[in-house]
Amino acid sequence: MLLFVYGSLRKDLWNHFFLKTSQYIGKYKTVEKHILYIDGNIPYLSTKEKRYHIKGELYDVSEETLKEIDLLEDEGKWYTRKKILVINEEGNVIEAQSYYNDNIKNEKLLDTDDYNELYSLYKFL
């Protein structure tokens, strides 16, 4: 199963250990424009607005790993895992899965296409 990750599951971030047995495919971004919201340091991919082609990473994950990440993301309650089209720098479009949360209430809009930009700022504060 191909999984597109845009937040804490990415390399060098705190939940990346969930992907330790998964194959890294490369850097990708969403084909369609989306928006990121943030609550504390947790990002949410949303379809509520179309602003950016969100940057992330693509992994080939096992069913066991996907189940573990579904538990982490509280899939079906907090996040919903859906199909997404992503593209790399060479123009290869791939269908994958990613986690969405469109139940935005008081979360802050993340005014960027890359969660890593914000997180790298926090590391130095």
Secondary structure, 3 states (H helix, E strand, C coil): CEEEECCCCCCCCCCHHHHCCCEEEEEEEECCCEEEEEECCEEEEECCCCCECCEEEEEECCHHHHHHHHHHCCCCCCCEEEEEEEECCCCCEEEEEEEECCCCCCCEEECCCCHHHHHHHHCCC
